[in-house]
Amino acid sequence: MSDATTDAILDATRASILDFGIRRTTLTDVARRAGVSRMTVYRRYPDVDAVLRELMTREFRAGMEEVAADLQGADGRERVKNHILATVEAFRSSPLMAKIIDAEPELLLPYILGRMGETQRAAIGLLGVEIADGQIDGSIRAGDTRVLSQSLLLIAQSFVLSAGIAEDVPEAALRAELGRIVDCVLAT
């Protein structure tokens, strides 16, 4: 459902969340910021949570696709490692993700403890293709690409969501360690 009105609603939701937080964002405020009627918003979304889910999917999927388009590396394993490192960095530097982690981290719990979200499924799909390419070129060990993809997703998520507890460790050291972990998981 991507059209100009939907994009305006999602952009307005993002701006409102960054200004006020999720709990203080209302569909009335979103409609005003988007320049549409409240009924237009309500026809598309039953509540703020529904808009937020679509916003997060749009934001994070776009980030993953942008990173994937810029991938460079000598072989499949190097490309997967670069993809994961760049995606983790993009999520950690996302103002929307920072606002959610800082102000309302409980919104992420269902996607950590209970079920897969659209963004996670998209990440697994992209990683699966990249891992299969690395298996073909011999740089990634044999194995079920879905298992490898999900394992790497869990590792990457922990580096995004738990960054605050590693505040005394330099960012560059964490990045290097994540690269080593990915290499170990995929090594032939």
C-alpha positions as CSV (number, residue, x, y, z in Angstrom):
1,M,0.0,0.0,0.0
2,S,2.7,2.5,-1.0
3,D,1.2,5.7,-2.5
4,A,1.7,9.4,-1.8
5,T,-0.9,9.5,0.9
6,T,0.5,6.5,2.7
7,D,4.0,8.0,2.5
8,A,2.7,11.3,3.9
9,I,1.1,9.5,6.8
10,L,4.2,7.4,7.5
11,D,6.4,10.5,7.2
12,A,4.1,12.4,9.6
13,T,4.1,9.5,12.0
14,R,7.9,9.4,12.0
15,A,8.2,13.1,12.7
16,S,5.6,12.9,15.5
17,I,7.4,10.0,17.2
18,L,10.7,11.8,17.0
19,D,9.2,14.9,18.4
20,F,6.9,13.5,21.1
21,G,7.5,9.7,21.4
22,I,5.1,6.9,20.5
23,R,2.8,7.2,23.5
24,R,2.1,10.9,22.8
25,T,1.6,10.4,19.1
26,T,-2.0,10.4,18.0
27,L,-3.7,9.7,14.7
28,T,-5.2,13.2,14.9
29,D,-1.7,14.7,15.1
30,V,-0.5,12.4,12.3
31,A,-3.4,13.5,10.1
32,R,-2.7,17.2,10.7
33,R,1.0,16.7,10.0
34,A,0.3,14.7,6.8
35,G,-2.3,17.2,5.6
36,V,-5.1,14.7,5.3
37,S,-8.3,14.1,7.2
38,R,-8.5,11.9,10.3
39,M,-10.9,9.7,8.4
40,T,-8.2,9.1,5.7
41,V,-5.8,7.9,8.3
42,Y,-8.4,5.8,10.1
43,R,-9.5,4.1,6.9
44,R,-5.9,2.9,6.4
45,Y,-4.9,2.3,10.1
46,P,-7.0,1.3,13.1
47,D,-4.5,2.8,15.6
48,V,-1.0,4.2,16.1
49,D,0.5,0.8,16.6
50,A,-0.6,-0.3,13.1
51,V,1.0,2.9,11.6
52,L,4.1,2.3,13.6
53,R,4.5,-1.3,12.4
54,E,4.2,-0.2,8.8
55,L,6.6,2.7,9.4
56,M,9.2,0.4,11.0
57,T,8.9,-2.0,8.2
58,R,9.3,0.7,5.6
59,E,12.3,2.4,7.4
60,F,14.2,-0.8,8.1
61,R,13.5,-2.5,4.8
62,A,14.7,0.6,2.9
63,G,17.8,0.6,5.1
64,M,18.6,-3.0,4.4
65,E,18.0,-2.6,0.7
66,E,20.2,0.4,0.5
67,V,23.0,-1.4,2.3
68,A,22.5,-4.5,0.0
69,A,22.8,-2.3,-3.1
70,D,26.1,-0.9,-1.9
71,L,27.7,-4.2,-0.9
72,Q,31.2,-4.9,-2.0
73,G,33.5,-7.7,-1.2
74,A,35.8,-10.2,-2.8
75,D,33.6,-13.2,-2.1
76,G,30.2,-14.1,-0.7
77,R,31.4,-14.3,2.9
78,E,32.9,-10.9,2.7
79,R,29.7,-9.5,1.2
80,V,27.5,-11.1,3.9
81,K,29.9,-9.8,6.6
82,N,29.9,-6.3,5.1
83,H,26.1,-6.4,4.8
84,I,25.6,-7.3,8.5
85,L,28.1,-4.7,9.7
86,A,26.5,-2.0,7.6
87,T,23.0,-2.9,8.6
88,V,23.9,-3.0,12.3
89,E,25.5,0.4,12.0
90,A,22.5,1.8,10.1
91,F,20.1,0.5,12.8
92,R,22.3,1.8,15.6
93,S,22.4,5.2,14.0
94,S,18.7,5.4,13.1
95,P,17.0,8.2,15.0
96,L,13.7,6.2,15.0
97,M,15.4,3.1,16.4
98,A,17.2,5.2,19.0
99,K,13.9,6.8,20.1
100,I,12.2,3.4,20.4
101,I,15.1,1.8,22.3
102,D,15.5,4.8,24.6
103,A,11.9,5.7,25.3
104,E,9.7,2.6,24.6
105,P,11.8,-0.5,24.2
106,E,8.9,-2.7,25.2
107,L,7.5,-2.2,21.7
108,L,10.3,-4.4,20.4
109,L,9.7,-7.3,22.8
110,P,7.2,-9.1,20.6
111,Y,9.8,-9.2,17.8
112,I,12.5,-10.4,20.1
113,L,10.6,-12.9,22.3
114,G,7.5,-13.8,20.4
115,R,7.3,-13.7,16.7
116,M,9.0,-12.7,13.5
117,G,8.3,-9.3,12.0
118,E,8.2,-8.3,8.4
119,T,11.6,-6.6,8.7
120,Q,13.1,-9.7,10.2
121,R,11.7,-11.9,7.4
122,A,13.1,-9.6,4.8
123,A,16.5,-9.7,6.5
124,I,16.5,-13.5,6.5
125,G,15.4,-13.5,2.8
126,L,18.2,-11.2,1.8
127,L,20.8,-13.0,3.9
128,G,19.7,-16.4,2.5
129,V,20.3,-15.3,-1.1
130,E,23.7,-13.8,-0.1
131,I,24.7,-17.0,1.8
132,A,23.7,-19.2,-1.1
133,D,25.9,-17.2,-3.4
134,G,28.8,-17.6,-0.9
135,Q,28.2,-21.3,-0.8
136,I,28.4,-21.4,-4.6
137,D,31.6,-19.5,-4.7
138,G,33.0,-21.7,-1.9
139,S,33.6,-18.9,0.7
140,I,30.7,-20.0,3.0
141,R,30.4,-23.4,4.5
142,A,27.6,-25.8,3.5
143,G,24.5,-25.7,5.5
144,D,20.9,-24.7,5.5
145,T,20.8,-21.1,4.4
146,R,17.7,-20.4,6.5
147,V,19.4,-21.6,9.7
148,L,22.5,-19.6,9.0
149,S,20.4,-16.5,8.1
150,Q,18.4,-16.7,11.3
151,S,21.4,-17.3,13.4
152,L,23.1,-14.3,12.0
153,L,19.9,-12.2,12.4
154,L,19.8,-13.1,16.1
155,I,23.5,-12.1,16.5
156,A,23.0,-8.8,14.6
157,Q,19.9,-8.0,16.6
158,S,21.8,-8.3,19.9
159,F,24.4,-5.9,18.6
160,V,21.7,-3.4,17.7
161,L,19.5,-3.7,20.8
162,S,22.1,-4.2,23.5
163,A,24.5,-1.5,22.4
164,G,23.7,0.6,25.4
165,I,25.1,-2.0,27.9
166,A,28.4,-2.0,26.0
167,E,29.0,1.7,26.4
168,D,32.5,1.3,27.8
169,V,33.6,-0.6,24.7
170,P,34.7,1.4,21.7
171,E,32.4,1.2,18.7
172,A,35.2,0.2,16.5
173,A,36.1,-2.7,18.8
174,L,32.5,-3.9,18.8
175,R,32.3,-3.7,15.0
176,A,35.5,-5.7,14.6
177,E,34.3,-8.3,17.0
178,L,31.0,-8.7,15.2
179,G,32.9,-9.1,11.9
180,R,35.0,-11.9,13.5
181,I,31.8,-13.6,14.8
182,V,30.2,-13.5,11.4
183,D,33.4,-14.9,9.8
184,C,33.4,-17.8,12.3
185,V,29.7,-18.6,11.7
186,L,30.2,-18.8,7.9
187,A,33.8,-20.1,7.7
188,T,34.3,-23.2,5.5
